[in-house]
Amino acid sequence: MNKELFGVFGGIETFEQHRATGEFDEVVAGTSVTVGIRDSGLGTPGWSASYAGENCLCVIWGEAYAPDGESNVARWLVERYAVDGAAALSELDGSYLVVLECDGEALVATDPIRSRECFYTDDPGVRVFGSDSAAVARTVDEPTLRRDAVLEFLHLGVTLGEKTSLEQLDRLPLDSYLTARSVEPLERFVYDARQFDYVDELATRLRRALRRRSQLPGRKGLLLSAGYDSRTLLSEISEIERCYTIGSTAAQEVQSAKRIANQYGATHTAFPPDERYLLADETKVRHSHGIKESLHVHHAGYTDEMDVDTMYHGLLCDTFFRGHFTAQDGIDVLGKRIPFERLDPDPEPVDVLLERFGYDRDASAALAEKTSFDVDPDAFVRDAVRSAFGDALVRSDTIQNAINCCGIANQPSMPFHNHLADNYFASFLVTDTELLDWHLTTPPEYRTTETFLQACERLDDDLLRQRPPDRPHDSLLLNEVERFVRRKTPFLTSFEPPWPDRETLFDRYELDRKLLADLDDVHDLPARHKLRLTDLLGWVDGWSGRGDRVSAWLLASGSPTVPSSANRRHLLE
């Protein structure tokens, strides 16, 4: 990793038992916690910061803003913490990890939606924590794979809750903080619907959030799609000079994105979807942390050609502003769900979440036949998602909001941001505290594309000049109907998908041979599931060098050295 936070609950001597201080740009030692930070942007306004006072210290890793504009946000947090205690974390804005010690008591906290993971283990005899799962995993003496976590990852593309792929390694839950002996919940992310002008408030808060994030330094770029979300950043941050889209120059998505970039005076570069788009090498896999699929890091192979210092993106805008996880009412027509523009009055949470996570029942059944576990995959994933949904109920006032909370807590696409933040000053708009408050206080029936677009037009009445190519109508229902009719009617062309075809690229660039040469038996699986296998094996091999043992444990037709015990998990010894 280019950037990392690593620490121990203990002094500098304990820290040096696990890491050399020379690996970090700065190491801050207190009486009960020691933390190292590696980040070339340390001290840049809006980014990582540190502060050490007489009885307190604070290190913030990632994107962070103080409400009063204080340039050293770590010093600001120490001062607020002295007055308000852990409640001061509610005022800290951004996508971050924070380590704070005051009067001998220390804590480590994530931002409210856990956009920056904190991994920790007690295996070395002291609590070790950090931003890089592999670095923390290396401190475990006898790592053991966690079966249920591995199965969730393979079948869903995400490991749910606080688990990781190792028994001895955990991560902080959504909206919480870590101490030397416990994990404590916070109350920054709790749904509480209120009445206000949802459109006006969203527009006003978007403008303020984007103004805050415009201060990040250097040449500015944007990962631009033809959709609604990323163009909002382009319209409000005039300093964005360069836009990037992955796709053929002839693709409708790319042509539309280019017109949007031209509209706002930015240059546009299209990267052809070649081998780099899918190749699951270490530049992608390490950002998955062994808990989420690297598929979403589709831009990683093109990093060397994106010549900017700050990179913006619209990740999760659809989730927080437009109800991606909200269950819509609808009707099934010839095997296709046609949604209505109203909420489902009686949603089935597990079905909704499985559909949003991209669960493929047939593909999972095929995968299960290749593995060494006697598990019904459909029953397994349903039980796992049902349990995760139950965990979300405590933060929610309705079933619809509990579905949203569960989806946010287990968002599969976060490696997208992990990679960007490791290579650029990467702003994450949806983590703005005012926008999170809008999401939590706006009823789900108003967190819609219609509300979002009305707010966007208040920012710029010309924002929607270029319509997304697969959404020619204002109405969700009409767009879905036209999509359905085009797909079913001879001589009518279907809408082009916004992303390149995975199966075609997997075959064209012989990724079976390059990624899974020794695992012929899995070559007939869908590309997405083969990439998950590659992610898991690559992540373990990256820090332990023992990915081959994982393969033997995992696959029914793997190496003849497969352990014979029923559990078959002690393979990394």
SVG drawing of the C-alpha trace seen along z (x, -y; Angstrom):
<svg xmlns="http://www.w3.org/2000/svg" viewBox="-48 -28 62 65">
<polyline fill="none" stroke="black" stroke-width="0.4" points="0.0,0.0 1.2,-3.5 -0.7,-4.9 -1.2,-3.1 -2.1,-3.6 -0.8,-1.0 -0.8,-1.0 -0.8,0.9 -2.4,0.3 1.0,-0.1 4.2,-2.0 6.9,-2.5 8.7,0.7 5.6,2.8 5.1,1.0 8.6,1.9 8.0,5.6 5.7,5.6 6.9,2.8 10.0,0.6 9.4,-3.1 11.3,-3.8 8.3,-2.4 6.2,-5.4 6.3,-9.1 5.5,-9.8 5.1,-7.7 3.3,-9.2 3.7,-7.6 1.5,-8.2 1.2,-6.4 -1.4,-3.8 -1.3,-3.9 1.4,-4.2 0.5,-4.8 2.5,-5.1 1.1,-6.8 2.4,-6.7 0.9,-9.3 2.6,-11.7 -0.3,-14.1 0.1,-14.3 -0.5,-17.8 -2.4,-18.9 -5.7,-20.7 -8.6,-18.3 -6.3,-15.3 -4.3,-13.3 -3.2,-15.2 -1.4,-14.6 -1.1,-16.5 0.6,-15.8 -0.1,-18.0 0.9,-17.8 -1.6,-15.1 -3.3,-14.2 -2.4,-13.0 -4.4,-12.6 -3.7,-11.1 -6.3,-11.3 -5.7,-9.2 -7.7,-10.0 -10.0,-12.8 -11.2,-15.0 -12.6,-18.5 -13.4,-20.4 -16.7,-22.3 -15.0,-25.6 -12.4,-25.2 -9.5,-24.6 -6.5,-23.6 -5.1,-21.1 -8.2,-18.9 -6.3,-16.7 -5.6,-19.6 -9.3,-20.7 -10.5,-17.2 -8.3,-17.1 -9.7,-20.4 -13.3,-19.3 -12.7,-15.9 -11.6,-17.6 -15.0,-19.2 -17.4,-16.7 -15.7,-13.3 -16.5,-10.7 -19.4,-12.9 -16.9,-15.2 -16.5,-12.5 -20.0,-13.4 -18.7,-16.8 -15.7,-15.4 -16.4,-15.3 -14.9,-13.0 -13.7,-9.5 -11.1,-8.6 -9.7,-6.6 -8.8,-8.5 -6.6,-7.5 -7.0,-9.6 -5.5,-9.5 -6.3,-11.9 -5.1,-11.5 -4.0,-7.9 -7.2,-6.7 -7.1,-5.8 -9.6,-5.0 -9.6,-4.3 -12.7,-5.2 -14.0,-5.0 -16.1,-7.5 -19.9,-6.9 -20.3,-4.6 -17.0,-2.7 -15.7,-3.9 -12.2,-3.4 -11.9,0.0 -10.1,0.6 -8.8,4.2 -7.6,5.5 -6.3,8.6 -5.5,9.6 -3.5,12.6 0.0,11.2 -1.0,10.7 -1.6,7.0 -4.3,5.3 -2.9,4.4 -4.9,2.4 -4.5,0.8 -5.9,-0.2 -4.3,2.7 -5.7,6.1 -2.6,7.9 -0.3,5.9 -2.4,6.7 -2.8,10.3 1.0,10.7 1.1,10.2 -1.0,13.4 1.1,16.4 -1.1,19.2 -3.7,17.7 -6.8,19.8 -9.3,19.3 -12.9,18.5 -15.2,20.7 -18.4,18.7 -16.5,15.5 -14.9,17.2 -18.2,18.6 -20.0,15.2 -17.2,13.7 -17.4,16.3 -21.2,16.3 -22.0,12.6 -18.8,10.8 -18.7,9.3 -18.0,10.6 -20.8,9.4 -20.6,7.7 -17.4,7.6 -15.8,10.8 -12.7,11.1 -11.4,14.1 -9.3,15.0 -10.6,16.3 -8.1,14.1 -8.7,10.9 -11.8,8.7 -12.8,5.2 -14.7,2.4 -18.5,2.4 -20.3,-0.4 -20.2,-3.6 -18.1,-2.5 -14.8,-2.8 -12.1,-0.5 -10.4,-0.6 -7.7,1.6 -10.3,4.0 -13.6,3.4 -15.6,2.2 -18.1,-0.5 -21.0,-1.7 -21.6,-5.3 -24.9,-7.0 -23.8,-9.0 -25.6,-6.8 -29.2,-6.3 -32.3,-6.8 -34.7,-9.5 -37.2,-10.7 -38.2,-14.4 -40.2,-16.8 -38.3,-19.6 -37.8,-20.7 -35.9,-17.7 -35.0,-19.1 -33.8,-22.5 -31.8,-21.0 -30.2,-18.5 -29.2,-21.1 -27.9,-23.4 -25.9,-20.7 -24.5,-19.4 -23.2,-22.8 -21.5,-23.2 -20.1,-19.7 -18.6,-20.2 -17.1,-23.5 -15.4,-21.9 -13.9,-19.2 -12.8,-21.6 -9.8,-22.7 -7.9,-19.4 -4.6,-20.2 -3.0,-20.0 -4.4,-18.9 -7.9,-17.6 -9.6,-14.8 -12.9,-12.9 -14.0,-9.4 -16.9,-10.3 -19.8,-8.1 -22.8,-9.1 -25.0,-8.8 -26.2,-11.5 -23.9,-11.3 -20.3,-12.1 -21.5,-15.0 -22.8,-16.8 -19.2,-17.1 -18.1,-18.3 -20.7,-21.1 -19.8,-22.4 -16.0,-22.0 -14.8,-24.2 -11.1,-23.2 -11.7,-19.7 -9.7,-19.7 -9.6,-16.0 -12.3,-13.3 -11.7,-9.6 -14.1,-6.9 -13.4,-3.2 -15.0,-2.0 -14.7,-1.9 -14.7,-5.3 -17.7,-4.1 -19.7,-3.1 -22.8,-5.2 -21.6,-5.5 -18.3,-7.0 -19.7,-9.3 -22.2,-10.7 -19.5,-11.1 -17.3,-13.0 -20.2,-15.4 -20.7,-16.0 -17.0,-16.8 -17.0,-19.1 -20.0,-20.9 -18.0,-21.9 -14.7,-22.6 -12.8,-19.5 -10.7,-17.2 -11.9,-13.6 -9.9,-10.4 -11.5,-7.0 -9.5,-3.9 -10.2,-0.9 -11.5,2.1 -8.5,4.4 -6.8,6.9 -6.2,4.2 -10.0,3.8 -10.4,7.3 -6.9,8.5 -6.9,9.2 -3.3,8.4 -1.9,7.1 -2.7,3.5 -6.4,4.5 -6.5,7.5 -4.7,5.8 -7.4,3.1 -10.1,5.7 -8.6,6.6 -9.8,10.2 -13.4,9.2 -14.8,7.5 -14.4,8.3 -11.8,6.4 -14.1,6.3 -15.1,2.7 -11.5,1.5 -11.9,1.4 -9.8,-1.7 -6.7,-0.3 -4.9,0.8 -5.0,-2.7 -3.6,-4.6 -0.3,-5.5 -2.2,-7.3 -4.4,-9.4 -2.1,-12.4 -3.8,-14.2 -3.2,-14.7 -6.8,-14.8 -9.4,-12.4 -13.2,-12.8 -15.9,-10.2 -19.6,-9.7 -19.5,-6.3 -22.6,-5.6 -24.5,-8.7 -27.2,-6.4 -27.3,-4.7 -27.5,-7.7 -29.5,-10.1 -31.4,-7.9 -32.4,-4.8 -30.4,-2.1 -31.2,0.3 -34.8,-0.9 -37.4,1.8 -39.6,0.6 -43.1,2.0 -43.4,3.5 -44.7,6.3 -43.1,9.4 -43.4,9.6 -41.9,12.6 -39.2,13.0 -38.4,9.3 -39.2,7.1 -40.7,3.8 -40.6,1.3 -43.2,-1.2 -42.3,-4.7 -43.5,-3.8 -42.2,-1.8 -42.9,1.8 -45.4,1.8 -44.3,5.2 -40.7,5.9 -38.9,9.1 -35.5,7.8 -33.4,10.8 -34.7,11.0 -34.1,7.3 -30.6,7.4 -29.6,10.5 -30.7,8.8 -28.8,5.6 -25.7,7.5 -25.9,9.2 -26.4,12.7 -26.7,15.3 -28.4,18.4 -27.4,20.6 -23.8,19.5 -23.5,20.1 -24.9,23.6 -22.3,24.2 -19.6,22.8 -20.7,24.9 -20.1,28.1 -16.5,27.1 -15.8,26.5 -15.1,28.9 -17.9,27.7 -21.1,29.6 -23.2,26.4 -26.5,25.5 -25.3,22.1 -28.8,20.6 -29.8,21.5 -26.3,20.3 -26.4,16.9 -30.0,16.3 -29.2,17.1 -26.1,14.8 -28.0,11.9 -30.9,12.4 -28.5,12.1 -26.8,9.0 -30.2,7.4 -31.1,8.1 -28.0,6.2 -29.2,3.2 -32.6,3.0 -31.2,1.3 -30.2,-1.7 -33.4,-2.0 -37.0,-3.3 -38.5,-1.3 -37.9,1.9 -37.0,-0.1 -34.3,-2.0 -33.1,1.2 -32.6,2.6 -30.7,-0.5 -28.6,-0.4 -27.7,3.3 -26.7,2.5 -24.5,-0.5 -22.8,1.5 -21.9,4.2 -21.4,2.2 -19.4,4.5 -18.0,1.7 -15.8,0.0 -12.5,1.3 -13.2,-1.3 -12.5,-4.1 -9.8,-2.2 -7.7,-2.1 -8.3,-5.7 -7.5,-7.0 -4.2,-4.9 -3.1,-6.7 -4.6,-10.2 -6.2,-12.7 -9.6,-11.0 -12.6,-12.8 -15.7,-10.8 -18.7,-13.1 -21.3,-10.9 -19.4,-10.9 -20.1,-14.6 -21.8,-14.9 -24.5,-17.2 -25.3,-14.8 -25.3,-11.8 -27.7,-13.7 -30.0,-14.3 -30.0,-10.6 -30.8,-9.7 -33.6,-12.2 -35.2,-12.0 -38.0,-9.3 -37.2,-6.6 -40.1,-7.6 -38.3,-10.9 -34.8,-9.5 -35.4,-9.1 -33.9,-9.9 -36.6,-12.5 -35.6,-14.3 -32.0,-14.1 -32.4,-15.5 -34.6,-18.4 -31.8,-19.3 -29.2,-19.0 -31.1,-21.4 -31.1,-23.9 -27.3,-23.7 -27.2,-24.0 -30.3,-24.1 -28.3,-22.8 -27.0,-19.8 -29.3,-17.3 -28.7,-18.6 -27.1,-15.2 -29.4,-12.4 -27.8,-9.0 -28.2,-6.8 -30.1,-4.1 -32.5,-6.6 -34.2,-8.6 -37.2,-9.4 -37.7,-11.2 -39.9,-8.4 -38.3,-5.3 -41.2,-3.2 -41.0,-4.4 -37.2,-3.7 -37.8,-0.2 -40.6,0.4 -38.6,-0.8 -35.6,1.3 -37.9,4.4 -39.5,3.7 -36.2,3.2 -34.8,6.4 -37.9,8.4 -38.7,6.9 -36.9,8.1 -35.1,5.4 -35.0,3.0 -31.5,2.5 -31.3,2.8 -29.7,0.2 -26.0,0.7 -24.9,1.7 -22.7,-1.0 -19.9,1.5 -17.9,3.7 -18.8,7.4 -16.9,9.4 -17.2,12.8 -16.0,11.5 -13.0,9.9 -12.2,12.9 -12.0,15.1 -10.3,12.6 -7.4,12.0 -7.1,15.7 -7.5,14.8 -8.3,18.5 -4.7,19.3 -3.2,16.2 -5.1,16.3 -6.3,19.9 -3.8,22.0 -3.7,24.7 -7.4,24.8 -8.9,26.2 -12.0,27.4 -13.3,23.8 -12.8,22.5 -16.5,23.0 -17.7,20.7 -18.9,17.2 -16.1,14.6 -17.3,12.8 -17.0,16.0 -13.6,16.8 -12.4,13.4 -13.6,13.8 -11.5,17.0 -8.5,15.1 -9.1,12.3 -9.2,14.6 -6.2,16.7 -4.2,13.6 -4.9,11.8 -3.7,14.7 -0.7,15.3 0.2,11.6 0.9,11.6 1.5,15.3 2.8,16.9 0.4,19.8 -2.3,19.2 -1.8,22.8 -2.9,24.2 -6.0,22.1 -6.8,23.6 -6.3,27.1 -8.6,26.4 -11.2,24.7 -11.6,26.7 -13.0,30.2 -10.7,31.2 -7.7,29.3 -4.3,30.7 -4.2,34.2 -2.8,32.7 -6.3,31.4 -6.5,31.9 -8.8,34.7 -10.5,33.2 -14.1,32.1 -13.3,28.5 -10.2,28.3 -9.2,24.8 -5.8,25.1 -3.8,24.6 -1.6,21.6 0.6,23.1"/>
</svg>
